[in-house]
Amino acid sequence: MPETLDTVVLGAGQAGLATSFHLSRRGIEHVVLERGEVANSWRTERWDGFHLNTPKFSQQLPGLEYDGPEPDAFSSLAETLSYFDEYAKLIAAPIRTGVAVSALRQVGERFRLSIGDDAIDAARVVVATGAYQKPAPTPFAASAPDDVLHLNTSSYRRSQDLPAGAVLVVGGGQSGCQISDELLGAGRRVYLSTGRCPWAPRRYRGREILHWLVESGFMDQTVDTLPSPAARLMCNPPISGNDGGHDCHPRWLAARGAAVVGRLEGFEGQTARFAQDLEESLAWGEERQGEILAKLDAYIEASGINAPKADSRESATPLPAIETLDLRDADVGTILWANGYRPDLGWIDLPVFDELGWPLQKRGVSKHAGLYFVGLHWLHKRKSSLLFGVGEDADHVAGRIAEAA
């Protein structure tokens, strides 16, 4: 017979732990199921040199908000994992690790969670399995040369593990830019294939930019203000927390020595073909940056804040156009797929998703009674999946569960 529980939270990352905190605060009995260890994706899908690209002051899981001496410093992977471990112990979350749920469906008036040959029946389920669970499709991977190593950013650990030679990085978002920077620092030749992604400077008008973004309300933008549901798929601006924090957009990487090229269009034998859209993509990213900075300038002026003037920005020099690249001649030994991630919720056998695979929900409360979501990108606000935003959504969902209990 399946075990019967009242409320089950799936996932022990920031979303699941924050939800557990708020459920416990309301006296709601629950269990957190985690397929691996606490913060499992952080442990198993980050590279060794990873640093958070949001400053330490943004580590604000409810009950363990950062109040240390370096608010604008950036946590290493080890420091980030220590923060999660400390938090799980602090809140005494009722976690069962090593429990992989393979399916969720309705059975009578309860939800049935399939776990190997076993099952759990629950009255309420909170899905907190993460915002970025599976890599976005790589349609050209099948035609790429077999004698070149292929791997996704979630499998990359360190430069010395890769075959000798140059690296073709496909994707100019956060992971692609940060790993490209690391590879350049290790003496690797890097070819960065980039599409359209908004930019942002690491620091602006005398401050770490996240301070401005939070205080101006930019991070509180709600999902209903987006121009279309597809806008949830737009990449986040690439900035880095490594080496004390710095810019990390394609032009910055080009100045460091990366060969930046347009979108990958496919392979013909050993030859990679790129769209001739590089300058248009770079201009698009710069335009989005300009829009963000204009909003921050307006906030600073309206608030009467005495901040240094913005640095003047010179016109960028066009980058060399590369239409094709012979991987063998360029000594490319690795193709690193860095073209983003998507939610992976196909194991939920319930009619609660839109055409893009996102749950049909409002502030984490799904259209299916008793089913909730926390931690998804743009669940309710721009900050919903982040360490300083997920607690707000978790609090709301826990409150709705308490009302229904």
C-alpha positions, 0 to 999 in steps of 0.5 A, a space after each residue: 500500500 502507498 504511504 499516505 502523507 498530507 503535504 509533500 514538497 518535491 525538491 530540496 533546493 532554494 525553492 523547496 527549503 524556503 517552502 518548508 520554512 514557511 510551512 513549518 512556521 504555519 504548523 503544516 506537517 510536510 515532507 521534502 523529497 529530494 532525488 539526491 542531496 540537499 541543493 543537488 543541482 548545485 552540487 552536481 551541475 556546476 563547474 569547479 570555478 563557479 561563483 554566484 553572479 549575484 552578490 552575497 547580500 542577495 542570499 536571503 532565504 527566509 530565516 538566514 539572510 546574509 548580514 556579513 562583512 562582504 555584502 558585495 562579494 560573490 560566493 564560490 561554489 563551496 560557499 554556496 553549498 555551505 549556505 544551503 547546508 547551514 540553512 537546511 539544518 537551521 530550519 530542521 527541514 524534514 528532508 528525505 534524500 535519495 528519493 526520485 519521483 518518476 511520476 505524479 498523477 491523480 488517483 481518486 482525491 489524492 496525488 500519487 507519487 511514483 518512486 521506483 516500485 513504491 508510491 506515496 499518496 498526498 493530499 497536496 504537492 508543491 513542485 519545487 524541482 528547480 527553474 532550469 532542469 534540462 538543457 534546451 534542445 541542440 538541433 545541430 548536435 546530431 550533425 556535429 563531427 563525432 571526433 570532437 567532444 560534445 558536452 553541456 555546461 552542466 557536465 563541464 567541471 574544469 578546463 584540464 578535463 577537456 581534450 587539447 585544443 580550442 573550444 567552440 562554445 555555443 551560447 552567449 548567456 550566463 554559463 556560456 560567457 562565464 565558462 568562456 572567461 574561465 577557458 580563456 584564463 586557462 590559455 584556451 582558444 575560444 570561439 563563442 557563438 552567440 545569439 540575442 541576449 540582453 546585457 548589463 554592467 556589473 557595476 553602475 553609477 558607483 554601485 553593484 548593479 543589483 542594488 539598483 535593480 532591487 531598489 528601483 523595483 526592476 526585479 519586482 516586475 511581474 510576469 503579466 507585464 511581459 510582452 508575451 509568454 515566450 519572453 520567459 525564455 529570454 536569457 538572463 544578462 551575462 555577468 560574472 561573480 568571478 575575480 571579484 565580479 566583472 562584466 561578461 558579455 561577448 564584446 568584453 570576451 572579445 577584448 580578452 581574446 575570444 573569437 566571437 561569431 554569430 548564431 550556429 547554423 549547422 555543420 557540414 562535415 568538419 565545417 561549422 557555419 554561422 549566421 552573419 548576424 553578429 553585429 545585429 545581435 550585439 547591437 540588440 544586447 546593447 540596446 536592451 542594456 540601454 533600456 535597463 540603464 535608462 530605467 535606473 537613471 530615471 529612478 535615481 533622478 526621481 529619488 534624488 539620489 546623489 550618485 556618480 554620473 554614468 561612464 560615457 560609452 564609446 561606439 564599439 568597433 565591429 568584430 571580424 565576421 566569420 561565416 565558417 570555421 573548419 574545426 580541424 584546421 582551428 584545432 577545436 577539440 570540444 563543443 560546449 553547448 551553452 544554449 540555455 535550460 528549460 523546466 522539465 515537468 513531463 513526469 507530471 501527468 496532469 493537464 496543467 501546462 501551456 503550449 510552452 510547457 509552463 504550469 498554468 498557475 497564478 503566484 504558484 497556485 495551479 488550476 489543479 486543486 492541491 498542486 502548487 509550484 515554487 521556484 520557476 523562472 518568472 513564476 510571479 516576478 522576475 526574481 522568483 527563482 533567485 535566492 532573494 525572491 523565492 521566499 516571497 513566493 514560498 510564503 504565498 504558497 504556504 499561506 494558501 496551503 494553510 487556508 486549504 488545510 
